Amino acid sequence: MIEPKQFYDFITSSGIKFYTGVPDSLLKNFCYYISDNVDGNNHIIAANEGNAIALATGYHLATGKLPLVYMQNSGIGNAINPLLSLCDPAVYSIPILMLIGWRGEPGVPDEPQHIKQGEVQLDLLRALDIPFEIISKEEHNFEKVIIKCIQKSLKENRPVAVLVKKGTFNLYQSSAINEKKYITRENSLEIILSEISDSSIIISTTGKTSREIFEIREKNNLPHNRDFLTVGSMGHCSSIALGIAISKPNKKVICIDGDGSLIMHMGSLSTIGKVSPQNFYHILINNYAHESVGGQATSAKIIEMSDLAMSNGYKHTFSIQSANKLRSQIKKYITCQGPAFMEIKTQIGSRSNLGRPTISSIDNKKLFIDYLR
């Protein structure tokens, strides 16, 4: 395995001083080290991967130096537009070193949302005409790989990728902690699910939120057919929920979102406000972190979420910090006219024995469709 400090020291000594991206579980130990050792002007956790590519472009234009952009491979979809229409050698020809976590690598067990992306990963980079190299925990001479990529990026003025296999980086314990002592996410979900009508529709965001909803249903011997667990496509659960809400106006549609997800595609809020479905209820579980991939901070701490929702046309907003307040407000919230927004401030963390859905994503879809139709 590669020590995060060793990797960082070599990257820095090679001339890279600016880091941006969206956290990934395969890169989390390296990302932790960056967060602990790079100041806020030179390490920016971006809203999404496309933003990170654009930020890196601006940095290069201003300094002439090579930036590093990190991401999970599923985030390449967000990055394709600026990679091809901004950074490509046929357009502005921008050098960027990309560090990409290879989720879903063929032959390595992973979650269903990563399987296809992992299978097509190498072909996708070739189709994008992005040169790449691969490093893994067996890599004993990563320095040669990194230098090769840096030299190619600078010489040809183009993005070059380093694909990182699972288990490449050794453990690094970050000094950053979440000091906020609010309600837990799972407790808040238990209260929500116990108080809403049995006929309500749930659309939940990717990560631990969907996993906890599944386990709460299992614990209470309740069916899963009212829940659409959005295991992939981070940032899009609210748009999925909007599509259902306008098609099923007689159903209450509840989107349970996360702060990283909401921020990633924040523009969806304006679409929800413009369409303004009265049966749309948007619940934000806000723990100020990208918890599912390591707990790195989002920019949620600087955003007044209720004000944001109101400015985008939501009719009612609520802000919750405790279990007692959630119990006292949830029925008022779910009976007001939508689109309505509720922020629940939660602490980071989950049970160590939290499982994953035991039904496939295809079966989840079939059960959900049968219930809706």
Buried (B, 14 or more C-beta within 10 A) or exposed (E): EBBBBBBBEBBBEBEBBBBBBBBBBBBBBBBBBBBBBBEEEBBBBBBBBBBBBBBBBEBBEEEEEBBBBBBBBBBBBBBBEBBBEBBBEEEBEBBBBBBBBBBBBEEEEBBBBBBEBBEBBBEBBEEBEBBBBBBBBEBEEBBEBBEBBBEBBBEEBBBBBBBBBBEBBBEBEBEEEBEBEBBBBBBBBBBBBEBBEEEBBBBBBBBBBBBBBBBBBEEEEEEBBBBBBBBBBBBBBBBBBBEBBBEBEEBBBBBBBBBBBBBBBBEBBEBBBEBBBEBBBBBBBBBBBBBBBBBBBBBBEEBEBBEBBBEBBBBBBBBBBEBEBBBEBBEEBBEBEBBBBBBBBBBBBBEEEEEEBEEEBEEBEEBBEEBBE
